[in-house]
Amino acid sequence: MGKAYNVSGNRGVQLEFTDGKCLLIGSQKPEQLDSAITQYLKNHDKNEFNIKERREAI
């Protein structure tokens, strides 16, 4: 069980956290959103966010 944030469209990026919770971020350009998240995590402490998995969602 988790939360979803979406304005329009039916695509996005789903983050799964180490505590089992999920967050779906809606985007009409999920590939670009995933790339931005990847770049952000490369420059920050990944453990700070407790992200277990990240995947494109349709």
N, C-alpha and C positions, 0 to 999 in steps of 0.2 A: 504494500500500500504506500502511496506517496502523493505528491502534489504535482500539478501541471500548470504551467503558465503559457497561455497561448492567446494571440490576438486574432489571427486568421490563418487559414490553411490547415493542412493535415499532416505536416511533417515536423520534425524537430530532433533534438538530441536528448537522450535519457541518461541521467547520471544515477548510478547505484552507489550508495555509501556503505561503509563497513558495518554500520549498524542495521543494515537491511532496508533502510528507507530509500525511496526513489524520488527523483525530481525530473520531470519532463519539461524541457524548455522548447516551446514551439517556435518554428522558424520556416520561412519559405526557402531559405538557403541553408539547410542543415550542414552541408559540407563545409561552408565557410564558418559557421558557428563552431563546428567541431574543431576546425583548424585554429580558430581564435582561442578556444579553451585549451587546446594542446599547447599553443605558444605561451599562454598565461601560466600554465602549470610548469612549463620548462623553466620559467623565471621565478617561481615561488616554491615554497615548501609544500610538496604534494601531501604530506601527512597532515598539514594544517586543515585540509578540507576533507580528509577521510574518504576520498573517492576510491571505490573498489573497482568500478568498471564504468566505461563511457561508450555509448553506442548510438548510432543514428536510428531514429524511430520513425516509422511511417504509419 
